[in-house]
Each structure stands twice: as structure tokens, then as C-alpha cells.
């Protein structure tokens, strides 16, 4: 695996690198201290499994910079890790296509759990997002809340909604998030939300386990 991590505070950057190397001993880590550094690295190498970056850094406006990073590496999940934890900013980053938003105040085990969820193809949504009202939420968050509510209310198919069943069947076929999005006419961010909720509903931590458990529940046809 290859991670790109960025933060303009050297002490935090080194601490984050230490935590990640301890959890993922085989990972290759590239370090950046600014958006300029990030774009210099991505100009030479875009083959990363994860980009983990702060928001407020030298070298660019975060809104434009995160959008550009996603444009340059559409297949690479991006997690924001920041001391800024404001509702409006969280919503804007999710609308840009990030796969997670983590507070720097989170304990290490929660940070690692969020990373594992994203690496599994899901999306990490902090509890603060889930507590938002529909009235104040962006379109992507409204989708999340709608799907979450329908999952919690559903007693059929072990709580898996019809749309999640479609995503689940695509996962069983071995399709990537991008392929699922194309097949179902969804955005890739929406697919990530559905996968996140699927894993939450089935109480698993990765795609393979989700498919296996769904098969055990009889949600998938034998042989899938």
C-alpha cells in the first residue's frame, strides 16, 4: 500500500506517520507539508491507496485544492484530518468527493478505524454529520440521512434497503465503486455511502465480509 499524508505542522505529521507505520508495517508513505508539495508529488506519482490531508495549509485555497486533488486522482480516496470541525466545511468536503473527515482530536484507534473503513470502499461520516437536520444538510448528506433512516426502519432483508441490495449484488460481482456507479447511474460518492451503510447494517468491516454475510442471510443467489 502507498499513502500520501500532508500537514503543515511537522510534529503532527511525524506523529501521524508513526501511527500509520505501526498499524500498516508494509505501507509506503510520502510526506507533504503544503498543497504545493502534494501537487509536486502527484505530478510524479498518482499510484496511491489513500491521501490523508489537512485542510488549512500553504500553497492554495483548500476548496480549490481538494477539488483539484480529487480531479487528478479520482480513484484515490481522500480523508481530511483537521482541527477545524465545522458543519458547513464538513458538508462542502463531502460534496467535493472526499471519503472521510476526521478531527485531529480523535483518538488513534478511531482514526485507524476510519481509515480501514475508507480502504474497504466505504465512507467515514462523523457522528456530527449524522446529527444534522435534513433542513440544514447538503444533498449528499440528505441522501445519507434518508438511506440511514430507511435502513433503521426496514425489517425486511435484514435491514438492507432495495438500493443497497443493488449495490450489494454489484459487490458480489466484484465490481469496483466506479463500475457500480456507472452501472446503477449513481455518483461514486453515493456508492461509498451505500457501502458504508451496508457494512454498518451487516456489522462487518470490509466488502468481502459484507458479501459473505449477505450470502449467509440468503440475500444473494447461491454461487455469487
Secondary structure, 3 states (H helix, E strand, C coil): CEEEEECCCHHHHHHHHHHHHHHCCCCEEEEECCHHHHHHHHHHCCCCCEEEECCCCCCCCHHHHHHHHHHHCCCCEEEEEECCCCHHHHHHHHHHCCCEEEECCCCHHHHHHHHHHHHCCCCECCHHHHCCCCCCCCHHHHHHHHHHHHHHHCCHHHHCCHHHHHHHHHHHCCCCHHHHHHHHCCCHHHHHHHHHHHHHHHCCCCHHHHHHHHHHCCCCCCCC
